[in-house]
Amino acid sequence: MNTQNTLRQRTLYIPQMSYEGAACMAAAFRSIGVNAKPSPNGDEQTLELARKYLSGDECLPQLVVLGNFLKVTEQPDFAPEKTAFMLPTSNGPCRYGHYLPLTRKIFKDRGDGVMICSPTSTNGYKDIGEEAQNLVRTGWRAVIASDILRKMRNLIRPYEMQSGITDQVFQESVDRVQRALERQHVSHVQRLKELIHALEESRDAFRNVPVDRSQTKLIIGVVGEIYCRHNSFSNNNIIKLIEKYDGVAWVADISEWVWYTNDEEKVRIKDMKKGFSFQMLGCKLRQAVMHHDEKKMLDLFKKDFQGFEEPHHVREILDLARPYLPREGSNGEMVMSMGKALWAHKKGAAGVIDISPFSCMNGIITEAVYPRVSREHNNFPIRVFYFDGNQTSIESDLEIFMELARNYQKRQKSIH
């Protein structure tokens, strides 16, 4: 059976790692004829529904993703034979890699008959069908565009003179970018041209937001587990709280994780003694295309991201992490969080917040090493915030952290 044809007969729900990311990725799926949309927003019902099927040992991303899928089944017009859920998976020790078979078992036991789609490069994206390569390229552009729009919102909203204007421009920009991404039967060249035009219009709209930059803000780097740091429900809207206490949140992009996994692929190919092979050639060609698309889009925002530039290559982040967590002995988000925290320090941030699900291995390991990092960088403030789905207030803890960041910034100014 052609899975793509099956998908075309269903509505595919994309988990909201971030709203903008899920919306843009859904648009990429619509470009190949699949009716896709973001899964519902998280709320108390999300947690209530998921906890009926989970033991309590699962991490927060699984709780929220499953609960939001179950919310779909509660809708009056829910038709299981016309519904599909996308659930990416991963290798390695992270518990999230085990949640695909768990989710499939849960829905099988329920007898819903929904389809669980898990596109992955390891199986040649067989879940997608003949349009797989087109989706992969459009999906990559969706990741870059959503990263850009999120960053623009986070850099402008703390300075807005009228509350809500930046969020309005942000929503209009996400809608505009979706229209460019979802167009069917257009070449990659034409799609990129239309996407760049959409991003230019969005950039100009953001630039026209009335702002007041007379007050100095604290630049706070935000790293950590990729789902929790981007999903506002999971992290108790911590980005807006940072802004409330005169901060600007510089959140690690989703695209950097894609670059990290690509670089790990090259390392594995070399370890197999295939440095000169068609496999390596294919890897390098794919990365060249990705770099081309990314550069075209990011070049539009050079002025806007001045002072907030991302590394030219993911190995710059890995090299910064090496004295504390070398990639040869550590993998995944812990290495990326460590390196990106040091990148934020290097770029002049006043502090770094690491957002992790409660009991997450990555957060536990980085938390053990951060004190040394802080001591060796003039007591640079770094704090891990853990989240377990309980909507408890973190405001007092964050207020203390922001005061530490403010004092650190004053010390740095006195030194220079």
C-alpha positions in Angstrom: 0.0 0.0 0.0 1.3 3.5 -0.9 1.4 5.3 2.5 1.3 8.7 0.8 -2.0 7.8 -0.8 -3.3 6.7 2.6 -2.1 9.9 4.2 -4.0 11.9 1.5 -7.2 10.3 2.7 -6.6 11.5 6.3 -5.9 14.7 8.3 -2.3 14.5 9.6 -1.6 16.2 13.0 1.9 17.6 13.6 3.1 17.8 17.3 3.6 21.3 18.5 7.2 21.4 19.5 6.5 25.1 18.8 3.4 26.4 17.2 5.2 28.1 14.3 7.4 25.1 13.7 4.3 22.7 13.5 2.4 25.2 11.4 5.2 25.5 8.8 5.9 21.8 8.8 2.1 21.2 8.2 2.3 23.5 5.3 5.2 21.5 3.9 3.1 18.4 4.0 0.2 20.2 2.3 2.6 21.0 -0.5 2.6 17.2 -1.4 -1.2 16.9 -1.1 -1.5 15.8 2.6 -4.0 17.7 4.7 -1.8 18.5 7.7 -2.3 20.8 10.6 -0.7 21.4 14.1 -2.0 19.3 16.9 -4.1 21.1 19.5 -2.6 23.5 22.1 -1.6 22.0 25.4 -3.8 22.6 28.5 -4.9 20.8 31.6 -7.1 18.5 29.5 -3.9 17.4 27.7 -2.3 16.2 30.9 -5.5 14.6 32.2 -6.1 12.5 29.0 -2.5 11.3 28.7 -2.1 10.3 32.4 -4.9 7.7 31.9 -2.5 5.7 29.7 1.0 6.4 31.1 2.8 5.1 34.2 4.3 8.4 35.3 7.9 7.4 34.3 7.6 9.0 30.9 9.1 12.4 30.3 7.1 15.6 29.8 7.3 15.7 25.9 5.6 12.3 25.7 2.9 13.4 28.1 2.1 16.5 26.2 2.4 15.0 22.7 0.1 12.0 23.6 -2.4 14.2 25.4 -2.7 16.6 22.5 -3.3 13.6 20.1 -5.9 12.3 22.5 -7.6 15.7 22.5 -8.2 15.2 18.7 -10.1 12.0 19.5 -12.4 14.0 21.8 -13.5 16.3 19.0 -17.1 15.9 17.9 -16.2 15.2 14.2 -13.3 12.8 15.0 -13.1 10.0 12.5 -10.3 7.5 13.2 -10.1 6.2 9.6 -9.5 9.8 8.5 -6.9 10.7 11.1 -3.2 10.3 11.3 -0.6 11.5 13.9 3.0 12.2 13.1 5.5 11.1 15.8 9.2 11.4 15.0 11.5 9.0 16.9 15.2 8.9 17.8 18.0 6.5 18.6 20.2 6.4 21.7 19.4 6.4 25.4 16.8 9.2 25.4 13.4 7.8 26.5 11.7 9.6 23.6 13.0 7.0 21.3 10.7 4.4 23.0 7.5 6.5 22.7 6.7 5.7 19.1 5.9 2.0 19.9 4.2 3.0 23.1 1.9 5.4 21.3 1.1 2.9 18.6 0.2 0.3 21.4 -2.0 2.8 23.2 -4.0 3.6 20.1 -4.2 0.0 19.0 -5.5 -1.0 22.4 -8.1 1.8 22.2 -9.2 0.4 18.9 -9.3 3.8 17.2 -7.6 2.8 14.0 -5.7 6.0 13.6 -2.5 6.0 11.6 0.8 6.8 13.3 3.3 8.2 10.8 7.0 8.4 11.7 9.0 9.6 8.7 12.7 8.9 9.1 15.8 8.8 6.9 16.8 5.3 8.2 13.9 3.8 6.2 14.2 6.1 3.2 11.1 8.0 4.3 8.9 5.1 3.2 6.0 6.5 5.3 5.8 9.4 2.8 6.1 7.7 -0.6 7.4 9.1 -3.9 7.2 12.7 -2.8 9.6 12.1 0.1 12.6 14.1 -1.3 10.4 17.1 -2.1 9.0 17.0 1.4 12.4 16.8 3.0 13.6 19.9 1.2 10.4 21.9 1.8 10.4 20.7 5.4 14.0 22.0 5.9 12.9 25.4 4.6 9.9 25.2 7.0 12.4 24.7 9.9 14.6 27.6 8.9 11.6 30.0 8.3 10.0 29.1 11.6 13.3 29.6 13.4 13.7 33.1 11.8 10.1 34.2 12.7 10.5 33.0 16.3 13.8 34.8 16.7 12.4 38.1 15.2 9.4 37.9 17.6 11.6 37.3 20.6 14.0 40.1 19.7 11.3 42.7 19.2 8.5 41.9 21.6 10.5 43.0 24.8 10.7 46.5 23.3 7.2 46.9 21.8 5.4 50.1 22.8 1.9 48.5 22.5 1.4 45.1 24.0 0.3 42.5 21.5 1.5 44.1 18.3 4.5 41.9 17.9 2.5 38.7 18.4 0.0 39.9 15.8 2.7 40.6 13.3 4.2 37.2 14.2 0.9 35.3 13.5 0.5 37.2 10.2 4.0 36.2 9.2 3.5 32.6 10.1 0.4 32.6 7.9 2.2 34.3 5.1 5.1 31.8 5.2 2.6 28.9 5.2 1.0 30.1 2.0 4.4 30.1 0.3 5.3 26.7 1.7 2.0 24.9 0.9 1.8 25.7 -2.8 1.6 22.5 -4.8 3.2 21.6 -8.2 5.8 24.3 -8.1 9.6 23.9 -8.6 12.0 24.2 -5.7 13.4 27.3 -7.3 10.0 29.0 -7.6 9.0 27.9 -4.0 12.2 29.5 -2.6 11.5 32.7 -4.5 8.0 32.9 -3.1 9.3 32.0 0.4 11.9 34.7 0.3 9.2 37.2 -0.8 7.1 36.2 2.2 10.0 36.5 4.6 10.9 40.0 3.2 7.3 41.1 3.8 7.4 39.6 7.3 10.8 41.2 8.1 9.5 44.7 7.0 6.3 44.2 9.1 8.5 43.3 12.2 10.7 46.4 11.5 7.6 48.6 11.5 6.6 47.6 15.0 6.9 50.7 17.2 9.6 50.0 19.9 11.3 51.8 22.7 14.9 50.8 23.1 15.8 53.4 25.7 15.9 50.8 28.5 18.8 48.3 28.6 17.6 44.7 28.5 19.3 41.5 29.7 20.2 39.0 27.0 19.3 35.5 28.3 20.4 32.5 26.3 17.9 29.6 26.4 19.1 26.1 25.8 18.0 22.6 26.9 15.7 19.8 25.8 14.4 20.8 22.3 10.7 20.1 22.9 10.4 21.8 26.4 12.4 24.9 25.4 10.1 25.6 22.5 6.7 24.4 23.7 5.3 27.3 25.8 2.8 25.1 27.6 5.5 22.7 28.7 7.8 25.4 30.0 5.1 27.5 31.7 5.5 30.4 29.2 9.0 31.1 30.6 9.9 33.2 27.5 7.3 35.8 28.4 8.4 35.7 32.0 11.9 36.5 31.0 10.6 39.4 29.1 8.5 40.5 32.1 11.8 40.9 34.1 13.5 43.0 31.4 15.0 40.2 29.5 15.4 39.2 25.9 15.3 35.5 25.3 17.8 34.2 22.7 16.4 30.7 22.2 18.5 28.0 20.6 17.1 27.2 17.1 15.6 23.9 16.0 17.8 23.9 12.9 21.0 23.5 14.9 19.8 20.1 16.0 19.4 19.1 12.3 23.0 20.3 11.6 24.2 18.3 14.6 22.6 15.1 13.4 24.0 15.7 9.9 27.5 16.2 11.3 27.1 13.1 13.4 26.3 11.2 10.2 29.6 12.3 8.6 31.5 11.2 11.7 29.8 7.7 11.5 30.7 7.4 7.8 34.3 8.3 8.6 34.4 5.8 11.4 33.2 3.1 9.0 36.3 4.0 6.8 34.1 5.4 4.1 35.4 8.9 4.0 35.7 8.6 0.2 32.5 6.9 -0.8 29.2 7.6 -2.6 27.6 7.6 0.9 29.8 10.5 2.0 29.3 12.3 -1.4 25.6 12.1 -0.9 25.8 13.5 2.6 28.0 16.4 1.4 25.7 17.2 -1.5 22.7 17.2 0.7 24.4 19.5 3.2 25.4 21.8 0.3 21.8 22.2 -0.8 20.7 22.8 2.8 23.4 25.5 3.3 22.3 27.2 0.0 18.6 27.4 1.1 19.5 28.5 4.7 21.9 31.3 3.5 19.3 32.6 1.0 16.8 33.0 3.8 19.1 34.2 6.6 20.8 36.8 4.4 17.5 38.8 4.5 17.9 39.3 8.3 21.6 40.1 8.7 20.8 43.6 10.0 18.1 42.3 12.4 20.2 39.6 13.9 23.3 41.7 14.4 24.8 40.7 17.7 22.7 37.6 17.8 24.5 35.7 15.0 24.5 31.9 15.1 27.7 29.9 14.6 28.7 29.4 10.9 29.1 25.6 11.6 27.7 23.4 14.3 31.3 22.3 15.2 31.9 25.8 16.7 29.3 24.8 19.3 30.8 21.4 19.8 34.3 22.8 20.2 33.1 25.2 22.9 31.6 22.3 24.7 34.7 20.1 24.4 36.5 21.1 27.6 33.4 20.1 29.6 31.4 17.6 27.5 33.4 16.3 24.5 31.3 14.8 21.8 33.3 11.6 21.8 32.0 10.8 25.2 28.7 12.7 25.3 26.0 12.9 22.7 22.9 14.8 21.9 21.3 17.7 23.6 23.7 17.8 26.6 26.6 18.6 24.3 24.6 21.1 22.3 23.2 22.8 25.4 26.7 23.2 26.9 28.2 24.6 23.7 25.3 26.9 23.0 25.5 28.2 26.6 29.1 29.1 26.1 28.3 30.6 22.7 25.7 32.9 24.4 28.4 33.9 26.9 30.8 34.6 24.1 28.3 36.9 22.4 27.7 38.9 25.6 24.6 37.3 27.2 23.9 38.1 30.8 23.0 34.5 31.7 21.7 31.2 30.4 18.6 29.2 31.3 18.6 25.5 30.5 15.0 24.1 30.2 14.6 20.4 30.7 11.8 17.9 31.5 12.0 16.6 35.1 14.5 13.7 35.4 15.8 14.3 31.9 19.3 12.8 31.6 20.6 15.7 29.5 19.5 18.3 32.1 21.0 16.3 35.0 24.4 15.9 33.3 24.7 19.6 32.2 23.5 20.7 35.7 26.4 18.8 37.2 28.9 20.6 34.9 27.5 24.1 34.8 28.9 25.2 38.2 32.5 24.7 36.9 31.5 26.5 33.7 30.2 29.4 35.7 33.2 29.6 38.0 35.6 29.7 35.0 33.6 32.5 33.4 33.4 35.1 36.2 30.4 33.4 37.8 28.4 33.6 34.7 24.8 32.7 35.8 23.5 29.4 34.4 20.4 27.8 35.9 18.5 24.6 35.0 14.7 24.9 35.2 12.9 21.5 35.3 9.3 21.0 34.2 7.0 18.0 35.0 3.6 19.2 33.7 2.5 20.8 37.0 1.6 24.4 36.3 3.4 25.7 39.4 4.8 29.2 39.5 8.4 29.6 38.6 8.3 33.4 38.8 10.1 33.8 42.1 13.0 31.5 41.0 13.2 33.3 37.7 13.2 36.7 39.4 16.2 35.7 41.5 18.0 34.4 38.4 17.4 37.6 36.5 18.8 39.6 39.5 22.0 37.4 39.3 22.1 38.1 35.5 21.8 41.8 36.2 24.6 41.8 38.7 26.8 39.8 36.3 26.2 42.3 33.6 27.2 45.1 35.9 30.4 43.3 36.8 31.3 42.8 33.1 30.7 46.5 32.4 33.0 47.5 35.3 35.8 45.2 34.0 35.6 46.7 30.5 
